[in-house]
Structures are given as structure tokens and as C-alpha cells.
Amino acid sequence: MSLIEPGTKAPAFSLKDQNGETHKLSDYAGRSVILYFYPKDDTPGCTQESCEFQASLPAISKQKAAVLGISILDEKSKAKFAKKHGLTFPLLADADHAVAEKYGVWQKKLRYGRSYMGIVRTTYLIGPDGKVSQRWDKVKVDGHVEEVAAALP
């Protein structure tokens, strides 16, 4: 599937977080949602991005927005990652990459001449109306969280 274009209704999903609790996009109706897809728990870029979202959480929460991180590893991996780095927002386990596919971020990647499928770091800002209001593709971590927070309504 292709990436979701701004102005389009965000695809529904239901995934478990690091505590085994189920989160549905519909649970956040009426609020902005920062939905960021990251390749893997506890890797340098993913850790930096997640920790920066954690540090920005007080300001983001004042905007009545929620932060949800999604990657393909299971809840156990998410729990270990969250505990190690003090992450308190939901990290959602998309083990079968079905949600990553719905959002178009499950793509062919190339590393050291080897091609494989994986999550391409992408962030969606979903408005209170459930539509994608902005999308950041092939995210570079430095300065990204500030840019996303500044885009909140």
C-alpha cells in the first residue's frame, strides 16, 4: 500500500502496547495523534527519537495530543525498551506489520547491498477529525520531534 496522503482518513487499527493494553485509533477521537513508525526497539536512532518524544510529552499533552510509537517487535520487546529508557507513552506492537502496511511504511529497504522489507521511519499527525493533517517521510531524527510538536494545532 502507498503512504497515506494528508486530508485522507487515517486507517483504523487496534494494537497492544508494552503493558498488554489494547489501543485503537478510535480511542483518541477528538484529539490530535502523533503516530510515529520506527524500525526497531532499542537501536540508536529509534531510542533518540523515542526519548525526544518522551521529553516533549508535557508540552504535547498540553495541546491535548497523544503520542503513539509503532514498530514490528512484540510487546515484550516494547516493555523492555520502555523500561530501559523511561518511556511512558504507548509503544504499539505491530508484529505482523499489518498496520505498517496500511500506512504504507512497510517498504523495501537496502543495506550493505542486501534488500529486505522493513519499516521506513515515518510520522503522521492525525487531527481530531481522524484525518491525516501532515506526514513526515524518511525522517531524520535530529530536530524531528520539535518540528512535529510545532505542527500541532
C-alpha positions as CSV (number, residue, x, y, z in Angstrom):
1,M,0.0,0.0,0.0
2,S,1.1,3.6,-0.5
3,L,1.6,6.2,2.1
4,I,-1.5,8.0,3.4
5,E,-1.9,11.4,1.9
6,P,-2.8,14.4,4.1
7,G,-6.5,15.1,4.1
8,T,-7.3,11.3,4.0
9,K,-8.9,9.5,6.8
10,A,-6.3,7.6,8.8
11,P,-6.7,3.8,8.7
12,A,-8.2,2.3,11.8
13,F,-6.1,-0.1,13.9
14,S,-6.0,-2.0,17.2
15,L,-2.7,-3.0,18.7
16,K,-1.3,-3.9,22.1
17,D,1.2,-1.7,23.9
18,Q,4.2,-2.5,26.1
19,N,1.8,-3.2,29.0
20,G,-0.5,-5.5,27.1
21,E,-3.2,-2.9,26.8
22,T,-5.1,-2.6,23.5
23,H,-5.1,0.8,21.8
24,K,-7.4,1.7,18.9
25,L,-7.2,4.9,16.8
26,S,-10.8,5.5,17.7
27,D,-9.9,5.7,21.4
28,Y,-8.3,9.1,20.5
29,A,-11.2,10.6,18.6
30,G,-11.4,14.4,19.2
31,R,-7.6,14.6,19.9
32,S,-4.6,15.0,17.7
33,V,-2.4,11.9,17.5
34,I,1.3,11.8,16.7
35,L,1.7,8.4,15.2
36,Y,5.3,7.6,14.5
37,F,6.6,4.4,12.9
38,Y,10.2,3.4,13.9
39,P,12.2,0.4,12.6
40,K,13.3,-1.3,15.8
41,D,13.3,-1.1,19.6
42,D,16.5,0.0,21.4
43,T,18.5,1.0,18.3
44,P,20.4,4.3,18.4
45,G,18.0,6.3,16.1
46,C,14.9,4.8,17.4
47,T,16.0,5.4,21.0
48,Q,16.9,9.0,20.4
49,E,13.5,9.6,18.6
50,S,11.5,7.9,21.4
51,C,13.4,9.7,24.2
52,E,12.8,13.0,22.5
53,F,9.1,12.4,22.2
54,Q,9.1,11.4,25.9
55,A,10.9,14.7,26.8
56,S,8.4,16.7,24.8
57,L,5.4,14.8,26.3
58,P,4.4,17.6,28.8
59,A,4.2,20.2,26.0
60,I,2.4,17.8,23.6
61,S,-0.1,16.8,26.4
62,K,-0.9,20.5,27.0
63,Q,-2.0,20.5,23.3
64,K,-4.3,17.6,24.2
65,A,-2.4,15.4,21.8
66,A,-1.3,11.8,22.2
67,V,1.9,10.1,21.1
68,L,1.9,6.6,19.8
69,G,5.0,4.7,18.6
70,I,4.7,1.7,16.4
71,S,7.3,-0.9,15.3
72,I,7.2,-4.6,14.4
73,L,8.7,-6.2,17.5
74,D,6.4,-7.8,20.2
75,E,5.0,-6.4,23.5
76,K,7.8,-8.0,25.5
77,S,10.4,-6.1,23.4
78,K,8.4,-2.9,23.8
79,A,8.2,-3.4,27.6
80,K,12.0,-3.9,27.9
81,F,12.6,-0.8,25.7
82,A,10.2,1.4,27.6
83,K,11.5,0.4,31.0
84,K,15.2,0.9,30.0
85,H,14.5,4.4,28.7
86,G,11.7,5.6,30.9
87,L,9.1,5.8,28.1
88,T,5.6,6.3,29.4
89,F,3.6,6.7,26.3
90,P,2.2,3.7,24.3
91,L,4.6,1.7,22.2
92,L,2.5,-0.5,20.0
93,A,3.5,-3.9,18.7
94,D,2.8,-4.5,15.1
95,A,4.4,-7.9,14.9
96,D,2.8,-9.0,11.6
97,H,3.4,-5.4,10.2
98,A,-0.3,-5.2,9.1
99,V,-0.7,-1.6,10.4
100,A,2.7,-0.6,8.9
101,E,1.4,-1.9,5.6
102,K,-1.9,0.0,5.9
103,Y,0.1,3.2,6.4
104,G,2.4,2.5,3.6
105,V,5.6,2.4,5.7
106,W,6.4,-1.3,5.2
107,Q,8.8,-0.9,2.3
108,K,11.7,-2.5,0.5
109,K,15.0,-1.3,2.1
110,L,18.6,-1.6,1.0
111,R,21.5,-2.0,3.4
112,Y,25.0,-3.1,2.5
113,G,23.8,-4.3,-0.9
114,R,21.1,-6.5,0.7
115,S,17.4,-5.8,0.1
116,Y,14.8,-6.6,2.7
117,M,11.4,-5.4,3.9
118,G,11.1,-3.1,6.9
119,I,9.6,0.0,8.4
120,V,10.7,3.2,6.9
121,R,10.8,5.9,9.6
122,T,7.7,7.9,9.1
123,T,5.5,10.2,11.3
124,Y,1.8,11.0,10.8
125,L,0.0,13.8,12.5
126,I,-3.7,12.8,12.7
127,G,-6.1,15.6,13.5
128,P,-9.0,15.4,16.0
129,D,-11.3,14.6,13.0
130,G,-9.3,11.4,12.3
131,K,-7.8,12.7,9.1
132,V,-4.0,12.9,8.4
133,S,-3.1,16.5,8.6
134,Q,0.6,16.1,8.0
135,R,3.2,13.4,7.2
136,W,6.9,13.3,7.5
137,D,8.7,10.8,5.2
138,K,12.1,9.2,5.7
139,V,12.5,11.0,9.0
140,K,15.9,12.2,10.1
141,V,15.8,12.1,13.9
142,D,17.6,15.4,14.7
143,G,15.1,18.2,15.2
144,H,12.2,16.0,14.1
145,V,10.2,16.0,17.4
146,E,10.4,19.8,17.6
147,E,9.1,20.1,14.1
148,V,6.2,17.7,14.8
149,A,5.3,19.4,18.1
150,A,5.3,22.8,16.3
151,A,2.8,21.5,13.8
152,L,0.2,20.6,16.5
153,P,-3.0,22.7,16.2
